[in-house]
Amino acid sequence: MRILVVALSNSVHVARWLSAIADQGWDVHVFPSVDNGRAYPDLAGVTIHHTIYAPADNPRQGVALRGLAIRLPAFTGRLAHYVAAAGRLVLRTLWPGIHVWRLKRLIRELQPDLVHAIEFQHAGYLVLKAQQSFEGPFPRLMVSSYGSDIYLFGRQPEHQDRIRALLALADICVCDCERDVVLAREFGFKGETAPAWPVTGGFDLPHFLALRQPGRVAGRRTLCLKGYQGWAGRSLIGLEAIARCAEALAGYRIVVIPASTEVVQAAHHIAAETGLAIETIPFAPHDDLLRVLGAARICIGLSISDGSPLTMLEAMVMGAFPIQSCTACADEWIVNGETGLIVPPEDPAAIAAAIRTALADDALVDRAAERNAQVALERLDRERLKPAIVALYRRAAQTPD
């Protein structure tokens, strides 16, 4: 089977999703939906097609690089990447449609059994543009919807027609929560939908659990706040709620990860005002985040739009009690008041009340950890999900087992 994946090649989510099919012997090609010349280090067993690329000094095993126009044998290291970045900028300026043209040419050359667009607003729209001016029959198409692709952007007039057109073109739609399966149908999708899987295709549970702090969750003295603040994230509201609980959080380590400059400044101000021990981490390797979650009593995630939030799911695996905004699909994973608490994303008083509940009730957080661990085993184990994902690709490409 030959598959062309159109996706953000530097995304950890894409790399982990594709790991589910890495051992099938299929011919997998990746076309970056945003071509910045980078690929996530764990992405393996694929051919990556850049518009212009800088050849790696030490190419990673199992990854082949292809470029359209310029190969840079005279340059190595950072210089090669700077030259390639300049070349991409010049090409996009002189030829705005080069990305669509390159994708169409690649589809004609590869003649894939299946095109898989992972995420709508970059990959999906790019595939849609390519199809609209493609000569001849277009390959079968599978699309993956991330948490805000339909739920948030589907309410914006400038996106609605493109979402409908993309779903009309797709043969299979993969959503990360059941809410978005319903929304896809409302937007006119007629094809097959897959079960609601996390965008990573599941987690390596033994690896996760090896990083989890032993003992009762109720004995932990760390609170983790997901630090995104922007078009969807509302970590500043979370910090305000934490400030309202300052006396109850005395003696706790509060970790905000990842934290932008704006969030760091707010956290430092609140720490100075309240005396709380607030640690901000701009970026950390994934295992470091898991260690924080594995030592946390509570994990808070707030946004005005999301699907099945990965940090919430990871917190469930690691035992941390989830407090999650109602604008995500948290209710598909946790029972409000029993295995987590679901809160409005922009109501610091309600969030503070949830924090106080989770701090005061040891039995609640211990029972939640046990029940969430069972949910993780049944619904998040990568090894359990892998056969179903492989079977989905076979159906999507209409190839025999």
N, C-alpha and C positions, 0 to 999 in steps of 0.2 A: 504494500500500500504506500502511496506517496501522498503526503499531507503538506500543505502550505499553511503555516500559521502566521497570521498578521497580528502583531502584538507589540507591546513595549518590551523590547529585548533586554532592557536593563531592570526589569521588574522581578523581584523575588517571587511574587505570586505566579508569574508565568513560568519561571524556572521550576518551581515546585509542582505546578500542575503537569507540565510536560514530563516530569520524572516518572509519572505513572505509566507512560508508554515508552519509556526510554529503552526497555529491554525487549521490545517486540520485533526488532529487526526491520522496522518500517523506515522508509526514506522520508525524514522529517526536515522541512525547510522553514526558516523563520525570516519573515520580512518585517523589519522594524516599522511600526506605525508612526513613530517619531524617530527619525534617523539621527542619533547623536553619536554614532560610532561606538557605542558602549554595549556590553552585554553583561548580564548578571553572572558572577563567577560560577554559580552552580549549574548554569545552563550547559547541558552536555548532550552529545549524541545527535547534533543537528548541524545543518549548514545555514549560516547566517548571511543574508544577502543585503549588503549596505549599498547605498548609492555611490559613495566614495568611502574607503576605509583605510585605516592605517594598519599594516600587518603587525601582529604581535611579535615581540622579540622572542618569546617562548610560547608558541601557540598551545592552548590547552588541549589535552588529549580528547579526542572525540568531537572536536568542533572545527568545522571548515569555514573559512571566510571567503566571500565572493564580493567583488565590487564591480561597478558598471564601467567607469571610464578611466580612473587613474589608479595605478598601483604605485606604491612609493618605496621602491627597493633602496633608494639612496638615503632614506631617513629611518631612524630607529628611535625607540623610546618616546619620550614626551614630544619631541620635535615632530615626529611622524603624525601624532594625533593632532597637534596644532595645525599642521599643514592640511590634514584631512578636514578638520573643522572649518578652516578658511575656504577650502574647496567646496564644501557643502553649502556654505553661506553664499558664495559667488554663484553656484549653480541655481540655488533657490531664487536668488535675486534676478538672474538673467532668464530663468525658465521656471516660473512658479508652478507649472503643472508637471514638473519632472517626477515627483513622487508617484502620482497617479500613472503616468506613462510607464515608469519603471515597473510598477506592480502589474500592469497589463502585459507588458513584455515578458515578465517572469512567469505569469500564468500560462502564456502561450508556449514558452520554452519548456516548462515543467510538465504541463498537462496533468495537474494533480487530480487524484481521485476525490479530494476534499479540500476546501478552503475553510479554515477555522479563524474567525475574527474574535479575538479575545478582548472584550470591552467595546462599548459602542462609540463614544465620542471621538476617539482617535482611530482605532482599527476598523470599527464598523462603518463609519462614514467614509473612510478611505476606500474600503471594498465597494461600497455603494457607488462612489464616483467612478471607480474602475469599471464596474458592471454596466453603468449607464452609457458608456461609450465603447464597450467591448464588442468586437466583431466575432460573431459565431456563438456557439453555445457556451454558457458559463458553467463552471464546475458546481457540484453540490456545495452548499454552504451551511456551516454550523456557526452560530454566534453565541458568545458568552456575555451575559449581562452582569456587570458589577453593581454594587449596592445603590448607586445614585443614577444609573444610566437611564432607567425608566421612571423611577419613583420621583426624582427631583427634576431631571431634564424634561421628562414627559409633560410637566406642567408649564414649560416655557414655550411660547408659541413658535419661536425660531427653531426649535428642535422637533416639534411634533410630527411634521411631515416627513422628516428624515427618519425618525424612529419607525413610523408606519411603513415607509418604503423599505427599510432594512429588514423589518420583520416579515414583510411580504415576500422578500427575496429568499429568506432563510428557510432551510429544510428542517433544522433542529435548533432549538433554543435552550441554552443551559443558564439557569438562574441560581443565585446563591441563597434564595429564600422563596418560600411559596407565595408570599405577597406579590413578588415580581412575575411569577408564572401567571397569576390572575391578571396583572396589569398588561403583560404581553398579549394575552388573549383579547383584552379590551382594546388594544391597539391593532387588532386584526390578525394576529399570528394564527396560522392554520396548521402548522406542522407539529412535529413531536417535541415534547418537553421532557427534560431529564429530571430526576429527583433533585431536590435542593441540596447541592453540595457546597462546601466552602470553596472559595476561589482557588485555594491551594491544592485542592483534591485530597484533603485530609492531612493529618499530622503523623509524624514519626513518634508514636506514643512512648515506646521504651526510652528513646532519647530524651523526650520531654521529662518523663518521670525521674530519670537519673539526675535531673537538675532541681528537683523539688525538695524543699526542706522537709526533713522527717518530723513526725510529731503532729499534734492537733493544730488545726488551723486557728482555733481560738487562742492559742498561745503565741501567735505571731504578732509582731508590733511594727508592721510596715503597711502603709497605704500607697497604692500606685494610682496615679492619674494619667490617662492618655493625654498627651500634651498638644494635640492638634488644635490650632486656632486659625480660622480663615473662612473660606466660603461655606464650609460645612461644620468644621470643628468648633467646639465651644468650651475649650479648656479654661478660659478666663472665668467663665461662670462657675466651673468646678473649683477654681481657686477661691472665689468669693464664698462658696459654700463651705469650703474647708476652714476659712477664716472665722466663719460663724460657729464652728465647732472647736475652736482653739482649745478651750479648757478640757474638752473630752479627748483631744488628741495629744495632750501633754505626754511626753515620753515615747511618742511614735516617730518613726522615720517616714517622711513623706517624699516620694519619688515621682517627679514629673518627667515623662519620657514619651516621645522626643519633645524637646522644648525649643521653640523659636526665640528670637531675641525679645519679642514683645512678651512672651510668656515668662521668660527668665526674669525680665525686669519686674513684672507683676509678682512673681514668686518671691523675689528678694524683698520687695516692699512688704508683702504680707508676713514674711519671716521676721523682718525687723519690727513690725507692728505687734506681732503676737508672740514672738519667741519660739515659734514652731521650727522644727528642724526640717527644712524643705531643701531637697536636693534636685537640681535640674540637670538633665542629661540631653544635650542637643541631638546626639546620635550614639547608638551603641550596637554592637553585633547582636544578632538575634538571640544567641545563647545568654548574653548578659540580661536582655529583657526577660527571658524565661526565668532566670535566677531571681530577678526582682519579683516576678509574679509568684514564683515558688516559695518566696518568703513573705508574701503579702497576705494580710487578712482580708483586705478589700481592694477591688480594682474598679475604678470609675471611668466610664467612657461616655462622652457627651457630644452629640452632633445633631444638626437639623435634618440630616439625611444619611442613611447607611442601609446596607443590607444585613447580612449576618456578620457583625464586626469580628474580625480575626482576633483582636486583642481580648475581646470578651470570651471568645471560644477558647483561646489559649489560657485565660484566667480560670476557666472552668476546669481545664485539664490540670492546672497547677494548684488547684484548691482554693484560690482566692475568691471571695464572695463578690459576685458582679453587681454593680449598680450601673445601669445602662439606660440611655435615653429612649423614650417611647417612639422616636422617629426611625429607629432601626427595627430589625425583625427579632428583637430580643424575646418576644413572646413565643416565638417558634422554638426556643431553646431552653428558656427558664420559666418557672412558675412564679409569678409575681407574689412576693411575700413569703415564699417557701425556699426556692433555690436561687433567688436573686431579687433585686428590687428594680422596678422600671419607673423612670422619672421623666418629667418634662425637661427638655434640654436647656431651657432658658429661665428656669425658676430656682434661684439659689436657695430659697427657703425650703422648697420640697426636697432638693438634693441634700441639704444639711440635715433635714429630718431623717432621710434614708441613711446617711452616714451615722447618725446617732443610734439608730436602730441596730445597724450592723456592728457598732462598737459595743453596745450594751448586752446583746443577746449571744452568748457563747454557743448555746445549743443550736441556735438558728444557723450560724456559720458552719458548725461542724456537720450538721445534717445536710446542709446544702452541698458541702464538699463531697460527701459520700454519694449523693444522688447525681451531682454533676459529673463525677468520675464515671458513673455507669452510662450516662448519656454520651460522654466522650468515647467510651469503649464501643458503644453501639453505632455511633453516627460520625465519629471523627477519625477513626483509625485508618490510616492510609492503606494498610494491607487489606482491610476489609473492603474499602472503596475501589481499589485498583481494578479488580476484575470487571466491575460494573462500568468503569470509565473506558476500559479497553473495549468492552462490548458495545458501548455507545459509539465509539469511533468506527467500529465495523459496520454498525447499522447506518451511521451517517454517510459513510462512503459506499454503502451497499456492496460490501465485500463479504465472502463466506468466512466462517470461523476457521 
